[in-house]
Amino acid sequence: MYFLRLMLWLTLVALVKSNDWCYTDCNHTPELWVDLEGSHCGEDHQSPIDIVTSIVTTDPNLNNFTFVNFSSRQTIKSITYNGHSVQCDIEENEAEVWGGGLSGQYSVKQFHFHWGTETLPGSEHTFNDHRYPMEMHIVTAKTDVPESEILDKEDGLAVLGFFITATEDINMSEPWLMLTSYLANITDVNSKVELNHNISIGDLIGQVDLSKFYRYMGSLTTPDCNQAVVWTLFHEPIQVHKGLLQRFPKETKLSNNYRPVQPLNGRHITASPATPLPPGHMWCYDDQCDFTPSLWSELPHSHCSGENQSPIDIDTQSVLEDEHLSSFKFTNFDNKRAIKSITNKGHTVECILEHDLVEVSGGGLEHVYSTLQFHFHWGTESTNSVGSEHTVDSKRYPMELHIVNKRKDLTLDEAVQTPDGLAVLGFFIEPPQSTKSAYDSVPAETAAHTSSPASKMDAWKTLTLYLSAIRNISSEVEFTDEISIDDLLGNVNRESYFRYSGSLTTPMCNEAVVWTVFKESVTVDHHLMKMFPKNAGYHNVFRPRQSLHSREVYTTAAATVPGPTLFYLLLSCIGALIS
């Protein structure tokens, strides 16, 4: 049985009828593969993915490969159309590969192709959101692992992926001219012909620089989607005449045989030292880049080593009351069409607002501010995860929402250079069953009151539905539902808050922010909160708290009880004592 399972994936021929899963026009299209019996297609380390070069790091251990018999013209024995792809089978134990950072020696079993239509691209992996016309996968199995265990090992298979791009030069494509000449003879599902032409794997790869590649851990891209693949994607595409590429969908009558890209879910993409990465410096929250938070100050033009940095811990025993911290005026926070789009920034999920529609003033601010966007900070998918940036009496909350506002009288470039150019409203987020707010830490004389109704959960359900559409970093989708910022905040108390002067919490950490951190948290169900790290694919997106130095943290004055209310409270107390 284990041998049959292995052969299932190495040949891409299912043990079930071919119509049990498909790419289009059947009962189990890719979004429903997770429902297939024995499927792993809903797990966290799925393939394909989008290769976002801005988050790729160089791995010096990804040395050059050794390819055995890739130049031999006797290794490709047959070509098959199996209903899901065109596949070329390799003579047993003829071609091998090792090196390239692989953990052992691998034997080549077959290679196959993914495409779109005669006019539209169809690679499985994408490169900075760009989809190539086709993709070739060379499937290899680890030689020192028993066949019964191959699919149970995360590195049991190694797949070499090659993007294929179209060219007008037919002279570059002679091996492909010979290969595609067989397609007219394998139009029936499971039809197979022996290869008579002398074509090698190396002939098909052509002039691709095999020292430049990307690496990540993933899965098979067809059911059962076993997470047993070390993926290598080569940086340079194979160039094939466009007319030859069109033969694949034209002859097989199969189109768009590629799985949509899957979320990264915290995985890291690395590159060989020879692979060119984008210029500039990359920063991150974890240890998978050159500039972690402790090194942000070394970034060019960085302000991250200043003395007025954010976030901070708010020590409620040392905050000072400020009677000037009055009520805010929130303009168009109730507008249900204010959210323009939602995007995955690679470090957070950001909701962009319509231009010059939403405003904030009052609350001790000396200017009127235009609301630009709001975004989130979180930890992991764990039930007990914490990920807020600010802390209160050293308590960190599960999430934090930041509403970013710019002074109306300044451009954004001017605002980030001005001490009060930006005003950020920070709201803690936690599940309803948790301690409701920072008031448990705030002395009675500091807190205005201790609770309020939860936010409208339907609004959060609507918002989180968009997260699956922006799993790719830099992806952005239009926000078409009607929910407002007020809907998300619900009835959280906006009269009681902390105030201090600080900075942006991401590079370049400009000290241009008037910070307002509200005392009462917004309540959101945990299963909705975990949708952020689950779909974005990264975790613990919060900066460690910074030193307060000589700054003061202020708080709104304690609420006074109006006379009539006090009178009735006294009457209630007297009545209780008498009874």
C-alpha positions in Angstrom: 0.0 0.0 0.0 2.8 2.4 0.8 4.4 1.6 -2.5 1.2 2.4 -4.2 0.9 5.7 -2.3 4.4 6.7 -3.4 3.7 5.8 -7.0 0.5 7.8 -6.9 2.4 11.0 -6.3 5.5 10.3 -8.3 3.4 9.6 -11.4 0.5 12.0 -10.6 -2.0 9.2 -11.5 -4.7 8.9 -8.9 -6.0 5.6 -7.5 -9.5 7.1 -7.8 -11.3 8.0 -10.9 -9.8 11.1 -12.7 -13.0 13.1 -12.1 -12.7 12.8 -8.3 -10.5 15.9 -8.3 -9.7 18.4 -11.0 -8.7 22.0 -11.6 -12.0 23.2 -13.1 -15.5 21.8 -13.8 -15.9 19.0 -11.4 -17.1 18.4 -7.8 -13.6 18.8 -6.3 -11.9 21.8 -7.6 -8.8 23.1 -5.7 -10.8 24.9 -3.0 -12.5 21.6 -2.2 -9.5 19.3 -2.2 -9.4 19.6 1.5 -12.6 17.6 1.6 -11.1 14.6 -0.2 -10.6 11.4 1.9 -7.1 11.3 3.3 -6.3 14.8 2.1 -3.6 17.0 3.6 -4.6 19.9 1.4 -5.8 22.0 4.4 -2.6 21.9 6.4 -0.2 24.8 7.0 2.8 24.1 4.8 1.1 23.8 1.4 2.4 24.5 -2.1 2.6 26.4 -4.4 3.5 29.8 -3.0 4.3 33.3 -4.2 8.1 34.0 -4.1 8.2 37.5 -2.6 11.8 38.5 -3.1 11.6 41.3 -0.5 11.3 38.7 2.3 13.8 36.2 0.9 17.0 35.8 2.9 20.3 34.4 1.6 21.4 31.0 2.9 25.2 30.4 2.5 24.5 26.6 2.9 22.6 26.5 -0.5 25.7 25.5 -2.5 25.8 24.2 -6.0 24.0 21.1 -7.1 25.5 17.9 -8.5 23.4 16.6 -11.4 24.1 13.0 -12.5 23.0 12.0 -16.1 21.0 15.2 -16.6 22.9 15.4 -19.9 22.3 11.8 -20.9 19.9 11.4 -23.8 18.9 7.9 -22.7 17.1 8.7 -19.4 13.7 9.9 -20.6 11.8 6.7 -21.5 8.2 7.8 -22.1 5.7 10.6 -22.2 2.1 10.3 -20.8 -1.0 12.5 -20.6 -2.6 11.5 -17.3 -5.6 13.8 -17.3 -4.0 16.3 -15.0 -0.6 17.0 -16.7 1.8 15.8 -19.4 4.5 13.7 -17.7 7.8 12.3 -18.8 9.0 9.2 -16.9 12.7 8.6 -16.2 14.6 5.3 -16.4 14.9 3.8 -12.9 18.1 4.8 -11.1 19.5 6.7 -14.1 19.4 10.3 -13.0 20.3 11.7 -9.6 20.8 15.0 -7.8 22.5 16.0 -4.5 24.1 19.1 -3.1 22.2 22.5 -3.3 21.6 22.3 0.5 19.6 19.0 0.2 20.0 16.6 3.1 20.9 13.6 1.0 20.9 12.0 -2.4 17.8 12.0 -4.6 16.8 9.8 -7.6 14.8 11.5 -10.4 11.5 9.8 -11.1 9.7 12.0 -13.6 9.0 15.5 -14.7 5.7 17.2 -15.6 4.2 20.5 -16.6 1.6 23.1 -15.5 0.2 25.7 -17.8 -2.7 28.1 -18.4 -4.4 28.6 -21.7 -3.1 29.3 -25.2 -3.1 33.0 -24.2 -3.0 33.1 -20.4 -0.2 32.1 -18.0 -0.4 29.0 -15.8 2.7 28.5 -13.6 1.9 27.1 -10.2 4.4 29.3 -8.2 4.4 33.0 -8.8 7.3 35.4 -8.6 6.4 38.7 -6.9 2.8 38.1 -8.0 3.9 37.4 -11.6 2.7 34.2 -13.1 4.8 32.7 -15.8 3.3 30.9 -18.9 4.3 27.4 -17.7 6.2 25.6 -15.0 8.2 22.3 -15.1 8.6 20.1 -12.0 11.3 17.5 -11.8 10.3 15.1 -9.0 13.0 13.2 -7.1 12.8 10.8 -4.2 15.3 10.5 -1.4 17.4 7.3 -2.0 18.1 6.4 1.6 14.5 6.5 2.7 12.3 3.3 2.4 9.5 3.7 -0.2 7.0 3.1 2.6 8.2 6.3 4.4 8.8 8.7 1.6 5.5 10.6 2.0 5.8 10.7 5.8 9.2 12.6 5.7 9.2 16.4 5.3 12.2 15.9 2.9 11.2 12.6 1.4 10.8 14.3 -2.0 12.7 17.1 -3.6 11.1 18.9 -6.5 13.1 21.1 -8.8 10.8 23.8 -10.2 11.6 25.7 -13.4 9.6 28.7 -14.6 9.0 28.7 -18.4 8.7 31.9 -20.4 7.8 32.5 -24.0 10.3 33.6 -26.6 10.1 34.4 -30.3 13.4 32.6 -31.1 12.6 29.1 -32.4 16.3 28.3 -32.6 16.5 28.2 -28.8 13.7 25.6 -28.6 14.8 22.6 -30.7 14.6 20.1 -27.8 11.1 21.4 -27.0 10.1 21.1 -30.7 11.0 17.4 -30.5 9.2 16.9 -27.1 6.0 18.7 -28.1 5.8 16.7 -31.3 4.6 13.8 -29.1 1.6 15.7 -27.7 -0.6 14.9 -30.7 -0.2 11.2 -29.9 -1.2 11.3 -26.3 -4.5 13.2 -26.4 -6.5 10.4 -24.6 -6.3 10.3 -20.8 -3.6 7.8 -19.7 -2.2 7.4 -23.2 1.5 6.8 -23.3 4.2 6.7 -26.0 7.9 5.8 -25.9 10.4 8.6 -26.6 12.4 7.9 -29.7 14.2 11.2 -30.0 17.4 11.7 -28.1 16.5 14.4 -25.6 18.1 15.0 -22.2 16.8 16.7 -19.1 19.7 19.2 -19.6 18.6 19.9 -23.2 15.2 21.0 -21.9 16.7 23.2 -19.1 18.9 24.9 -21.6 21.0 27.8 -20.4 19.4 28.4 -17.0 22.0 29.3 -14.3 21.5 26.4 -11.9 23.4 28.2 -9.1 20.6 30.7 -8.6 17.6 29.3 -6.8 15.1 29.7 -4.0 14.3 27.1 -1.3 11.4 26.4 1.0 9.6 23.5 2.6 6.2 22.6 1.2 3.9 20.0 -0.3 2.8 18.2 -3.4 0.5 20.5 -5.4 -2.1 17.8 -6.2 -4.2 15.7 -3.8 -3.4 14.4 -1.2 -1.0 17.4 -1.0 1.4 15.5 1.4 3.8 17.9 3.1 6.9 15.9 2.1 8.6 18.2 -0.4 11.9 20.2 -0.3 11.1 22.8 -3.0 13.8 24.3 -5.2 12.7 27.1 -7.6 15.3 28.3 -10.1 15.5 32.1 -10.5 16.1 32.1 -14.3 13.2 30.8 -16.5 13.6 28.4 -19.3 12.9 30.1 -22.7 10.6 28.2 -25.1 9.1 29.4 -28.3 5.5 30.6 -27.6 4.0 28.4 -30.3 5.4 25.3 -28.6 4.0 26.3 -25.3 0.5 26.7 -26.8 0.7 23.1 -27.9 0.1 21.8 -24.3 -3.4 23.2 -23.8 -4.2 22.9 -27.5 -3.4 19.2 -27.9 -4.5 18.0 -24.5 -7.6 20.2 -24.3 -6.7 20.8 -20.7 -6.2 24.3 -19.4 -5.3 26.1 -16.2 -3.9 22.9 -14.5 -2.3 24.8 -11.7 -3.2 25.1 -8.0 -3.7 28.6 -6.6 -0.9 29.9 -4.4 -1.1 29.0 -0.7 -0.4 31.1 2.4 3.2 31.0 3.7 2.0 30.5 7.3 5.3 31.5 8.9 7.6 29.6 6.6 10.8 31.2 5.4 12.0 31.4 1.8 15.8 31.4 1.4 18.0 31.8 -1.7 21.4 30.6 -2.8 24.3 33.1 -2.5 24.4 33.6 -6.3 20.7 34.6 -6.4 20.2 38.3 -6.9 17.9 39.8 -4.3 16.3 43.3 -4.5 18.6 46.2 -3.5 18.1 47.9 -0.1 17.8 46.6 3.4 15.2 44.3 4.8 13.8 44.5 8.3 11.7 42.0 10.1 10.5 41.0 13.6 12.0 37.5 13.8 15.6 36.3 13.2 15.1 35.5 9.5 16.6 38.7 8.1 19.6 41.0 8.4 17.8 43.6 10.5 15.8 42.4 13.5 14.4 45.0 15.9 17.6 45.2 17.9 19.4 46.2 14.7 16.7 48.6 13.2 18.9 51.5 14.4 21.6 50.5 11.9 19.3 51.0 8.9 20.1 54.0 6.8 18.1 57.1 7.8 16.8 55.3 10.8 15.5 57.1 14.0 15.1 53.8 15.8 17.7 54.6 18.4 16.1 57.8 19.5 15.0 58.5 23.1 11.3 59.0 22.3 10.6 55.5 20.8 7.4 53.4 20.8 5.9 51.2 22.0 6.3 51.5 25.8 5.0 49.8 29.0 2.4 52.0 30.6 2.9 52.0 34.4 -0.4 53.0 35.8 1.1 53.9 39.2 3.1 56.7 37.6 0.8 58.2 35.0 -0.3 61.8 35.5 -3.8 63.1 35.2 -4.3 65.8 32.5 -7.5 67.8 32.5 -6.9 68.9 29.0 -7.4 65.3 27.7 -11.0 65.9 26.6 -13.4 63.9 24.5 -12.5 63.2 20.9 -14.5 64.2 17.8 -14.6 61.3 15.4 -15.7 62.5 11.9 -17.1 59.7 9.6 -16.1 56.9 11.9 -19.6 55.7 11.3 -19.3 55.9 7.5 -19.8 52.3 6.2 -18.0 53.1 2.9 -14.9 54.6 4.5 -12.7 51.5 4.0 -11.3 51.5 0.5 -9.1 48.4 0.4 -7.3 45.9 2.5 -3.7 44.8 1.9 -1.0 42.5 3.1 2.0 44.6 3.8 4.4 41.8 4.7 4.5 43.1 8.3 0.9 43.7 9.0 -2.6 43.7 7.5 -3.6 47.3 6.6 -7.0 48.8 5.8 -6.7 51.8 3.6 -9.4 54.5 4.0 -11.0 56.8 1.4 -9.0 60.0 1.0 -9.9 63.0 3.2 -13.1 61.3 4.4 -12.4 60.3 8.0 -11.0 62.8 10.6 -10.1 63.0 14.3 -9.8 66.1 16.5 -10.2 67.0 20.1 -8.9 64.6 22.8 -6.2 67.1 23.7 -4.9 67.2 20.1 -3.9 70.7 18.9 -4.8 70.0 15.2 -7.3 68.3 13.0 -6.0 64.9 11.7 -7.0 63.0 8.6 -7.3 59.3 9.1 -5.2 57.4 6.6 -5.4 53.7 7.6 -5.6 51.2 10.4 -3.6 48.1 10.9 -3.0 45.3 13.4 -0.3 43.7 15.5 -0.6 40.1 16.7 1.3 37.1 18.1 0.5 33.5 16.9 -2.6 31.4 16.3 -2.2 29.9 19.8 -5.1 30.4 22.2 -2.8 32.0 24.8 -0.9 34.1 22.3 -0.1 37.7 23.0 1.0 40.2 20.4 0.1 43.8 21.4 2.8 46.4 21.0 2.0 48.5 24.1 1.7 46.8 27.5 0.0 48.0 30.6 1.7 47.3 33.9 3.7 44.7 31.9 0.6 43.0 30.6 0.6 42.2 26.9 -2.7 41.8 25.1 -3.5 39.3 22.3 -3.7 42.0 19.6 -3.5 45.8 19.1 -5.3 48.0 16.5 -3.6 51.2 15.4 -5.6 53.9 13.6 -3.1 56.2 11.9 -3.9 59.9 11.4 -2.0 62.7 9.7 -2.2 66.4 10.4 -4.5 67.9 7.7 -2.2 71.0 7.3 0.9 68.9 6.4 1.9 66.5 3.7 2.9 63.0 4.8 6.5 63.8 4.1 6.2 66.8 6.4 4.2 65.0 9.0 6.8 62.3 9.6 9.4 65.0 10.3 7.1 66.9 12.8 6.8 65.9 16.5 3.0 66.0 16.3 2.7 65.3 12.6 0.9 62.0 13.3 -1.6 60.9 15.8 -2.1 57.2 16.3 -5.1 55.7 18.3 -4.2 52.4 19.8 -6.8 49.9 20.9 -6.0 46.6 22.7 -7.9 43.5 21.4 -8.8 40.5 23.4 -11.4 37.7 23.5 -14.6 38.2 25.5 -13.8 35.6 28.1 -10.5 37.3 29.0 -10.0 40.1 31.4 -11.9 42.8 29.7 -9.6 45.7 29.8 -6.6 47.5 31.2 -8.8 48.7 34.0 -7.9 45.7 36.1 -4.5 47.2 36.3 -5.6 50.9 36.5 -6.4 52.2 39.9 -10.0 53.1 40.6 -9.3 56.8 40.8 -7.7 56.6 37.3 -10.2 54.4 35.4 -13.5 56.0 34.3 -15.4 52.7 34.5 -14.6 49.1 34.2 -16.5 47.6 31.3 -18.6 48.1 28.2 -20.4 45.9 25.7 -18.4 44.0 23.2 -17.8 45.2 19.7 -20.1 44.1 16.9 -18.7 40.7 16.1 -20.4 40.6 12.7 -18.2 43.5 11.6 -15.1 41.5 12.5 -16.5 38.4 10.8 -16.9 40.5 7.6 -13.4 42.0 7.9 -11.6 38.7 8.5 -13.3 37.1 5.5 -11.1 39.3 3.3 -7.9 37.9 4.8 -7.9 34.8 2.6 -7.9 37.0 -0.5 -4.6 38.8 0.6 -2.5 35.8 1.6 0.2 36.9 -0.8 2.4 39.7 0.5 1.8 43.0 -1.3 -1.7 41.7 -2.4 -4.5 44.2 -2.1 -8.2 43.8 -2.7 -11.1 46.3 -2.9 -13.2 46.4 0.3 -16.8 46.1 -0.9 -18.8 45.4 2.3 -20.4 48.1 4.3 -18.8 48.3 7.7 -17.5 51.3 9.6 -14.7 51.9 12.1 -17.4 52.4 14.7 -18.7 48.9 13.9 -15.3 47.4 14.6 -14.8 49.4 17.8 -18.3 48.8 19.0 -19.2 50.5 22.3 -15.6 50.5 23.7 -15.1 53.5 26.0 -13.3 56.2 24.1 -13.4 58.8 26.9 -10.7 57.1 29.0 -7.2 56.8 27.6 -3.4 57.3 28.1 -1.4 59.9 26.2 2.4 60.2 25.5 4.7 61.4 22.7 6.5 58.7 20.8 7.4 57.2 17.4 6.3 55.0 14.6 6.8 51.4 15.8 8.4 50.2 12.5 11.4 51.5 10.6 12.2 54.3 10.2 10.7 54.9 13.7 10.2 58.6 13.1 9.5 60.4 16.4 6.5 62.1 15.0 3.6 60.5 16.9 1.1 61.7 19.5 0.1 58.4 21.0 -3.4 57.7 22.4 -3.8 54.3 24.0 -7.3 53.5 25.1 -7.8 51.8 28.4 -10.6 49.5 27.5 -10.0 46.8 25.0 -12.1 45.9 22.0 -13.4 42.3 22.4 -13.1 40.0 19.4 -13.6 36.2 19.4 -10.3 34.3 19.4 -11.1 32.3 16.2 -11.4 35.6 14.4 -8.1 36.9 15.8 -6.2 33.9 14.8 -7.3 34.5 11.2 -4.7 37.3 11.0 -1.5 35.1 11.5 -3.1 32.1 9.8 -3.8 34.0 6.5 -0.9 36.5 6.6 1.6 33.7 7.1 3.8 35.5 9.7 3.7 35.7 13.5 4.7 37.9 16.4 4.5 41.2 14.5 5.2 43.5 17.4 8.2 45.6 18.4 9.6 45.0 21.9 8.7 47.8 24.2 11.1 50.8 24.4 12.5 52.8 27.3 10.4 55.7 28.5 13.5 57.8 29.3 12.4 61.2 30.6 8.9 61.2 29.1 5.7 61.4 31.0 2.6 59.4 30.4 -0.7 61.2 31.0 -4.2 59.9 31.5 -7.7 61.4 31.3 -9.0 62.8 34.6 -11.1 60.4 36.7 -14.7 60.8 35.9 -16.8 62.6 38.4 -20.3 61.3 39.3 -23.0 63.9 38.5 -25.0 65.2 41.5 -28.4 63.5 40.8 -26.7 60.2 40.1 -24.7 60.4 43.3 -28.0 61.2 45.2 -29.7 58.1 43.8 -26.6 56.0 44.5 -26.7 57.1 48.1 -30.4 56.3 48.4 -29.7 52.8 47.0 -27.0 52.3 49.6 -29.2 53.5 52.5 -32.0 51.3 51.3 -29.7 48.3 51.2 -28.5 48.9 54.7 -32.1 49.3 56.0 -33.3 46.1 54.4 
